[in-house]
Amino acid sequence: MPPTLTENDRGVSTRNEKARAPAPLPLEGMRVLDLCQVMAGPFCCMLLGDTGADVIKVEPPGNGDQTRGAMGFKLKGNDSLGFMNLNRNKRSIALDLKNQYGREAFYELVKTADVVVENYRPGVTARLGIDYEKLSEIKPGLIYASISGFGQTGPWSDRPGFDLMAQAMTGIIAITGHPGQPPVRAGVPVADLGCGLFALYAVLSAYIGKQKTGVGQYIDSSLFESALALTIWDTAQYWGTGKRPEPIGTANRMSAPYQAVKAKDGYFVLGANNARLWERLCKVVGRPELVSDPRFATIPDRLARIPELIAEIEKQLATRSADEWVELMLAAGVPAAPILNLADALDSDHAKARQMVMELEHPVEGSVRSLGFPVKFSGTPPVVRLPPPLLGEQSAEIMREIGIADDGVEALRRGGAFGGP
């Protein structure tokens, strides 16, 4: 297992900073085999590693996880920054699972594992002999999570599993963007990342359950279901009114005004999504009479007349800059915010205060920027114990760790377990 680091190594805790022995990270003792590529599965496994799990990334020899070579630009080495943002706190072993020696080495590794996460297309793991049925015989009590585009069953199960397709086939693209404009996908891969988070919650739930029963289980997680599960307001509108939701730009289906609005020099966002905030907004923009205007008396009234409503507000907003309006509205208790680009968001004082940009020390790249931990723990803060691994960096180390002697490791190498002749 990777060494336990000191409290200093773990980073800054937000409370109780007294000198004391560091508490073990919550998932220390859990071993996860990450057979995933690209985003959803690697994201799930990285979050497990951040809180202490020993995550072993099992990669195909040669190129490894295809994200290593993604993004169209390189630094010093062969691995993309996208790969690094998804694979900290992991070790890498390169195993050819189509090779008998590679498969046997993998089976030995499974005997030491608590969790396996894979994102092959449905049916591939059975052909390789690494499916849940086979591995649960080798390791009773195993938790095995499959991540795919559309799940292991159903008429779409054999379709390619990409975020774009999941967004398209769950209605997300159909409700994103502005009315009458070409289709737009959500700017971030919500199906991929949402699936990674749902898989994480399922793995942790199964792991906690296993502590009580001793029984593992199989988890079937898909991009399709994860993306569909996020359409809460939209499905509520459809079932409640019988009307198919359409794109509404930055507006909200449940209340108005709640969207981007235009000031003298550009746009900002505001949210007056209840009667009290609506009254405050009307006052701060100098239009108190709008509160008693029958066109906008209730939330349903305002939702029914969003273009008309925003036009009335923007008449006043055109007199000041976006920054001035944000300041005035926040002072009046009306939620508002500037629209930052990503560079500004990352460089903001708040992102710095919340440690959302951190530096990783990489064996090839040196110091590399990475996104920080999105949640803070008072007693056991997540820690970068390991940088994103080079392909197969710990192959021999991991084999020795599970009891295979040096001559056995060499025999595996000669047999092609790690790739090559």
C-alpha positions in Angstrom: 0.0 0.0 0.0 1.2 3.6 -0.6 2.7 5.2 2.5 0.6 7.2 4.9 1.7 10.9 4.8 1.9 13.3 7.6 -0.7 16.0 8.3 1.6 18.5 6.8 1.7 16.5 3.5 -2.0 16.3 3.4 -2.6 20.0 3.1 -4.4 22.6 5.2 -7.3 21.5 7.3 -10.0 24.1 7.9 -10.4 23.4 11.7 -8.8 21.8 14.7 -5.3 22.4 13.6 -3.8 21.2 16.8 -0.6 19.1 16.7 -1.8 15.5 16.6 -1.1 12.3 14.7 -2.9 12.3 11.4 -6.1 10.3 11.3 -6.3 7.7 8.6 -8.0 8.8 5.4 -11.6 7.4 5.3 -10.9 4.8 2.5 -7.5 3.7 3.6 -7.5 -0.1 3.3 -9.8 -0.2 0.2 -8.1 -1.4 -3.0 -9.7 -0.4 -6.3 -8.8 -1.8 -9.7 -9.5 0.9 -12.3 -9.9 -0.6 -15.7 -11.4 2.6 -17.2 -10.4 5.0 -19.8 -11.3 8.7 -20.7 -13.6 10.4 -18.1 -16.5 8.8 -16.2 -14.7 5.8 -14.7 -11.3 7.5 -14.1 -13.1 10.4 -12.4 -14.9 8.0 -10.1 -11.7 6.2 -9.2 -9.7 9.3 -8.7 -12.2 10.6 -6.1 -11.9 7.2 -4.3 -8.1 7.7 -4.4 -8.4 11.2 -3.0 -9.9 9.9 0.2 -7.4 7.1 0.7 -8.3 4.1 -1.5 -5.3 2.4 -3.1 -6.3 2.8 -6.8 -4.4 0.6 -9.3 -5.0 1.8 -12.9 -4.9 -1.3 -15.1 -4.0 -0.1 -18.6 -3.4 -1.7 -22.0 0.3 -1.7 -22.9 1.5 0.6 -25.6 -0.6 3.7 -25.3 -2.5 3.0 -22.1 -5.6 5.1 -21.3 -6.4 6.9 -24.6 -6.7 10.2 -22.7 -3.0 10.2 -22.2 -2.7 11.2 -25.9 -5.7 13.5 -26.0 -6.2 17.2 -26.3 -4.0 18.0 -29.3 -1.1 19.6 -27.3 1.8 18.3 -25.3 4.1 19.5 -22.6 7.4 17.6 -22.0 6.1 14.0 -21.9 3.5 11.8 -23.5 0.6 12.5 -21.1 -2.0 15.2 -21.6 -3.1 17.6 -18.9 -6.6 16.1 -19.3 -5.2 12.7 -18.2 -3.5 14.3 -15.2 -6.7 16.0 -14.1 -8.4 12.6 -13.9 -5.7 10.3 -12.6 -3.9 11.6 -9.5 -3.7 9.3 -6.5 -3.3 6.2 -8.6 -0.7 3.7 -9.5 -0.4 2.2 -13.0 0.2 -1.3 -14.1 0.3 -2.2 -17.8 -1.4 -5.6 -18.5 -2.4 -7.2 -21.7 -5.7 -8.7 -20.7 -5.9 -10.5 -24.1 -2.7 -12.4 -23.2 -2.9 -15.5 -21.0 -0.1 -14.3 -18.8 -1.5 -10.9 -18.4 -4.9 -12.3 -17.5 -3.4 -14.6 -14.9 -1.5 -11.7 -13.4 -4.7 -9.7 -13.3 -6.6 -12.6 -11.5 -3.9 -12.6 -8.8 -4.4 -8.9 -8.4 -8.2 -9.3 -8.1 -7.6 -11.6 -5.1 -6.4 -8.5 -3.2 -9.0 -6.1 -4.4 -12.2 -4.8 -2.9 -13.6 -2.9 -5.9 -13.3 -3.2 -9.7 -14.5 -0.4 -11.9 -14.6 -0.9 -15.7 -16.0 1.0 -18.7 -15.7 -1.5 -21.6 -18.7 -1.8 -24.0 -21.2 -4.4 -22.8 -20.1 -7.9 -23.6 -16.3 -7.2 -23.8 -15.5 -8.1 -20.3 -17.2 -11.5 -20.7 -15.1 -12.2 -23.9 -11.9 -11.2 -22.0 -12.8 -13.4 -19.0 -12.8 -10.4 -16.6 -16.6 -10.0 -16.1 -18.3 -9.9 -12.7 -19.3 -13.6 -12.8 -15.6 -14.7 -13.3 -14.0 -12.2 -10.9 -16.5 -12.8 -8.1 -15.6 -16.5 -8.2 -12.0 -15.4 -7.7 -12.8 -12.9 -5.0 -16.1 -13.5 -3.2 -17.5 -10.3 -1.9 -16.1 -8.2 -4.7 -17.8 -5.0 -5.6 -17.8 -4.6 -9.4 -19.0 -1.5 -11.1 -19.6 -1.3 -14.9 -19.9 2.1 -16.5 -21.3 2.3 -20.1 -23.1 4.6 -22.4 -26.6 3.1 -22.1 -26.3 0.3 -19.5 -25.8 -3.4 -19.8 -29.4 -4.2 -20.9 -32.0 -2.6 -23.2 -32.2 -1.9 -26.9 -29.6 0.8 -26.9 -27.1 -1.1 -24.7 -24.6 -1.8 -27.5 -24.5 1.8 -28.8 -21.2 3.8 -28.4 -21.0 5.4 -24.9 -20.0 9.0 -25.3 -21.1 12.1 -23.5 -22.3 13.8 -26.6 -24.6 10.8 -27.5 -25.9 10.6 -24.0 -26.7 14.3 -24.0 -28.4 14.0 -27.3 -30.5 10.9 -26.4 -31.7 12.2 -23.0 -33.2 15.4 -24.2 -30.4 17.6 -22.8 -29.3 19.0 -26.1 -32.9 19.6 -27.0 -33.3 21.9 -24.0 -29.9 23.6 -24.1 -29.2 26.9 -25.9 -31.5 29.7 -27.1 -34.8 29.3 -28.9 -34.6 28.9 -32.7 -30.8 28.4 -32.6 -28.8 25.3 -33.7 -28.4 22.5 -31.2 -26.0 23.1 -28.3 -24.5 20.6 -25.9 -23.9 21.5 -22.2 -20.5 23.2 -22.0 -19.1 20.6 -19.6 -19.6 16.8 -20.1 -22.5 16.5 -17.6 -23.2 12.9 -18.7 -19.6 11.7 -18.2 -19.0 13.5 -14.9 -22.5 12.8 -13.6 -22.0 9.1 -14.3 -18.7 9.2 -12.5 -20.4 10.7 -9.4 -23.3 8.3 -9.5 -20.9 5.4 -9.8 -19.0 6.7 -6.9 -22.1 6.9 -4.7 -23.0 3.4 -5.7 -19.5 2.0 -5.0 -19.5 3.6 -1.6 -23.0 2.5 -0.8 -22.1 -1.1 -1.7 -18.9 -0.9 0.3 -20.7 0.3 3.4 -23.3 -2.4 2.9 -20.6 -5.0 2.6 -19.3 -4.1 6.0 -22.7 -5.2 7.4 -23.4 -8.3 5.3 -20.0 -9.4 3.9 -21.6 -9.6 0.5 -20.4 -7.7 -2.5 -22.5 -6.8 -5.6 -22.6 -5.8 -9.2 -23.3 -2.1 -10.1 -24.6 -1.1 -13.6 -24.1 2.6 -14.2 -24.7 4.4 -17.5 -24.2 7.9 -19.0 -27.8 7.8 -20.3 -29.4 7.2 -16.9 -27.1 9.6 -15.1 -27.8 12.4 -17.6 -31.5 11.7 -17.5 -31.5 11.8 -13.7 -30.3 15.4 -13.9 -33.3 16.6 -15.8 -35.3 17.2 -12.7 -36.9 20.6 -13.4 -37.4 19.7 -17.1 -39.2 16.4 -16.6 -41.3 18.1 -13.9 -42.4 20.7 -16.4 -43.1 18.0 -19.0 -45.2 15.8 -16.7 -46.9 18.8 -15.1 -48.0 20.6 -18.3 -47.7 18.0 -21.0 -45.5 20.4 -23.0 -42.1 19.3 -24.2 -39.5 21.6 -22.7 -37.7 23.9 -25.2 -34.4 25.8 -25.0 -34.7 28.9 -22.8 -31.1 30.2 -22.8 -30.0 31.0 -19.2 -33.5 31.3 -17.9 -35.1 28.9 -15.4 -38.2 26.7 -15.7 -39.3 27.1 -12.2 -39.1 30.9 -11.6 -38.4 34.2 -13.1 -36.4 36.4 -13.4 -33.6 34.0 -13.0 -31.1 34.4 -15.9 -28.5 36.5 -17.6 -29.5 40.1 -18.2 -27.9 42.9 -20.2 -26.4 46.0 -18.5 -24.8 49.0 -20.1 -21.5 47.2 -20.9 -22.4 43.5 -21.0 -24.2 40.7 -19.2 -24.5 39.5 -15.7 -26.9 37.1 -13.9 -29.5 37.7 -11.3 -32.0 35.5 -9.4 -35.2 37.0 -8.0 -37.0 33.7 -7.7 -39.5 34.4 -5.0 -41.9 37.3 -4.1 -39.6 38.9 -1.6 -36.6 39.0 -4.0 -38.8 40.2 -6.8 -39.9 43.1 -4.7 -36.3 43.9 -3.8 -35.2 43.7 -7.4 -37.9 46.1 -8.6 -36.9 48.6 -5.9 -33.1 48.4 -6.6 -33.7 49.0 -10.4 -36.0 51.9 -9.7 -39.2 50.2 -10.9 -41.2 49.6 -7.7 -44.5 49.8 -9.8 -43.6 46.4 -11.4 -44.5 44.7 -8.1 -48.2 45.5 -8.5 -48.2 45.2 -12.3 -50.8 42.4 -13.0 -48.6 41.1 -15.9 -45.9 40.0 -13.3 -47.9 39.5 -10.1 -47.0 35.9 -9.5 -44.3 33.4 -10.5 -46.6 31.8 -13.1 -47.3 35.2 -14.5 -43.7 36.1 -14.8 -42.8 32.7 -16.3 -45.5 33.2 -18.9 -44.0 36.5 -20.0 -40.2 36.1 -19.6 -39.2 38.2 -22.7 -41.6 41.0 -21.7 -40.4 40.9 -18.1 -36.7 41.0 -19.0 -37.3 43.8 -21.5 -38.8 45.9 -18.7 -35.9 45.3 -16.3 -33.3 45.9 -19.0 -34.6 49.4 -19.7 -33.2 50.3 -16.3 -30.1 48.0 -16.4 -28.9 49.9 -19.5 -28.0 52.9 -17.3 -25.2 51.2 -15.4 -22.4 48.7 -15.9 -22.7 45.1 -15.0 -20.3 45.4 -12.1 -22.2 48.3 -10.7 -25.5 46.4 -10.8 -24.0 43.3 -9.2 -22.7 45.4 -6.3 -26.0 47.3 -5.9 -28.1 44.1 -6.0 -25.9 42.2 -3.5 -26.1 45.2 -1.2 -29.9 45.0 -1.5 -30.0 41.3 -0.9 -30.8 40.3 -4.5 -28.7 37.3 -5.7 -26.5 38.5 -8.6 -23.1 37.6 -10.1 -20.7 38.6 -12.9 -20.2 36.2 -15.7 -16.6 35.2 -15.5 -14.6 33.3 -18.1 -12.7 30.2 -16.9 -9.4 32.0 -16.6 -11.0 34.7 -14.3 -12.7 32.0 -12.2 -9.5 30.0 -11.6 -7.6 33.2 -10.8 -10.2 34.6 -8.5 -9.5 35.3 -4.8 -12.2 32.9 -3.9 -10.8 30.0 -5.9 -7.5 30.7 -4.2 -9.0 30.9 -0.8 -10.8 27.6 -1.4 -7.6 26.0 -2.8 -9.2 25.0 -6.1 -6.0 25.3 -8.0 -3.0 23.2 -6.8 0.4 22.2 -8.0 1.3 18.6 -8.6 4.9 17.4 -8.7 5.1 15.1 -11.8 8.2 13.0 -12.6 8.4 14.2 -16.2 6.6 17.5 -16.2 7.8 18.9 -12.9 5.2 21.2 -11.3 1.8 21.0 -13.0 -1.3 22.8 -12.2 -4.4 20.7 -11.3 -7.9 21.3 -10.1 -8.2 21.2 -6.3 -10.4 19.0 -4.1 -14.0 20.0 -4.5 -15.0 19.1 -0.9 -13.2 19.9 2.4 -12.9 17.6 5.3 -12.2 19.0 8.8 -10.5 15.9 10.1 -9.2 14.0 7.1 -8.7 16.4 4.2 -8.0 14.7 0.9 -4.3 14.7 -0.1 -2.2 14.2 -3.2 -0.4 11.1 -2.2 0.7 10.2 -5.7 1.0 12.2 -8.9 -0.8 10.9 -12.1 1.2 7.8 -12.9 3.3 7.1 -16.0 2.0 4.2 -18.1 3.0 1.0 -16.3 5.1 2.9 -13.8 4.4 0.5 -10.9 3.9 -2.7 -12.8 6.7 -4.6 -11.2 6.2 -3.0 -7.8 2.5 -4.1 -7.7 3.3 -7.7 -8.8 5.9 -8.0 -6.1 3.5 -6.5 -3.6 1.0 -9.3 -4.2 3.6 -11.9 -3.7 5.1 -12.6 -7.1 8.9 -12.9 -6.8 11.3 -11.2 -9.2 11.8 -14.3 -11.3 8.0 -14.6 -11.6 7.7 -11.0 -12.7 10.4 -11.6 -15.3 8.5 -14.7 -16.5 5.3 -12.6 -16.8 7.3 -10.1 -18.8 8.7 -12.7 -21.2 5.2 -14.1 -21.6 3.8 -10.8 -22.8 1.8 -9.9 -19.6 3.0 -6.3 -19.7 2.9 -6.0 -23.5 5.4 -6.7 -26.2 7.0 -10.1 -27.1 
